[in-house]
Amino acid sequence: MNSGHANLATWGFSYLNLPANSHILDVGCGGGANIAKMLKDSPGSIVDGLDHSEESVAFSKKTNASELGKRCTIRQGDVSCLPYPDQSIHLVTAFETIYFWPDLDAAFTEIKRVLKPGSNFFICCEMDNPDNTTWTDRINGMKIYRGEYLQNRLLQAGFKGVSLHRNEKGWMCLEAVC
């Protein structure tokens, strides 16, 4: 995960303004490389990770072992039921993960609940063409969404200022303001 998605993450980070001295949550944290980058690039911030997969949580903890219990907590969990108080997070990121969320509306509502007013939710995906079944034919439960569809769903969930970015490879990211 960490090496396979490195180029996408680098591209996505070019659109992401990491706030210093804040609380950041990476949902679907996978192998933890993005957490490590945010810990490095956002001084004074706490960067937590959450993933549905026990294996990913273990790998992410290993990747970020030096910061666990200091500036970082990584746990297994569900994006539709985040273990954080209302309006307690400054930034939520989701790299290559929304494909697997069974209920986008519940996830978006829950993310909006934990975000402080005026803070951001950032989504970054390698694919946004549902007609391309290269991966969905291989991975059970995976669903690809067009960026415009996600943009509309975020607006319906109460986010504002939703920006959509794409590159020549078909990658996309969305920035949504709470």
SULCORVEN-V621731 format. One record per pair of residues at least 6 apart in sequence whose ideal C-beta (glycine too) atoms are under 8 Angstrom apart, sorted by the first residue. I is the first residue (numbers start at 1). J is the second residue. Records with the same first field share a line. If there is no record, write none. Layout:
I->J, J
This chain:
1->30, 31, 33, 56, 59, 96
2->30, 31, 32, 33, 63
5->30, 33, 95, 96, 126
6->33
8->95, 96, 124, 126, 171
9->33, 34, 37, 95, 124
11->124, 167, 171, 173
12->95, 122, 124, 171, 173
13->37, 41
15->122, 165, 173, 175
16->93, 122, 173, 175
17->120
18->24, 38, 41, 42, 45, 91
19->42, 45, 90, 91, 119
20->42, 43, 44, 45
21->43, 44, 45
22->42, 45, 46, 90, 91
23->45, 46, 48, 88, 89, 90, 91
24->38, 42, 45, 46, 47, 48, 89, 90, 91, 92, 93
25->47, 48, 49, 50, 82, 84, 89, 91, 92, 93, 114
26->34, 35, 38, 47, 48, 49, 50, 92, 93, 94, 95
27->49, 50, 51, 79, 82, 92, 93, 94, 97, 111
28->50, 51, 52, 79, 94, 95, 96, 97, 98, 100
29->35, 49, 50, 51, 56, 57, 60, 74
30->51, 56, 59, 60, 95, 96, 97
31->56, 59, 60, 63
32->49, 59, 60, 61, 62, 63, 64, 74
33->63
34->93, 95
35->47, 48, 49, 60, 63, 64, 72, 74
36->63, 64
38->45, 47, 93
39->45, 47, 64, 67, 71, 72
45->71, 90
46->71, 72, 73
47->67, 71, 72
48->72, 73, 74, 75
49->57, 60, 64, 72, 73, 74, 75
50->74, 75, 76, 77, 79, 82, 83
51->57, 60, 74, 76, 77
52->76, 77, 78, 79, 100
53->76
54->76
57->74, 75, 76
60->74
61->68, 74
64->72, 74
68->74
75->83
77->83
79->94, 97, 101, 107, 110, 111
80->101, 102, 103, 106, 107, 110
81->110
82->110, 111, 113, 114
84->114
85->114
86->113, 114
87->113, 114, 115, 116, 117
88->114, 116
89->114, 115, 116, 119
90->115, 116, 119
91->115, 119, 120, 121, 122
92->111, 114, 115, 120, 121, 122
93->121, 122, 123, 124
94->121, 122, 123, 124
95->124
96->124, 125, 126
98->104, 107, 123, 125, 145, 150
99->125, 127, 135, 142, 143, 144, 145
100->141, 142, 143
101->107
102->141
104->145, 150, 153
105->153, 156, 157
108->121, 153, 154, 157, 159
109->157, 158
111->121
112->121, 157, 158, 159, 178
115->121, 178
116->178
117->178
118->177, 178
119->177, 178
120->175, 176, 177, 178
121->154, 159, 174, 175, 176, 178
122->173, 174, 175, 176
123->150, 173, 174, 176
124->171, 172, 173
125->144, 145, 147, 171, 172, 173
126->169, 170, 171
127->135, 144, 170, 171
128->144, 145, 146, 147, 150, 166, 170, 172
129->144, 146, 170
130->136, 143, 144, 145, 146
132->144
135->142, 144
136->142, 143, 144
147->164, 166, 172, 174
148->164
150->174
151->162, 164, 174
154->162, 174, 176
155->162
159->176, 177, 178
160->176, 177, 178
161->175, 176, 177
162->174, 175, 176, 177
163->174, 175, 176
164->172, 173, 174
165->172, 173, 174, 175
166->172
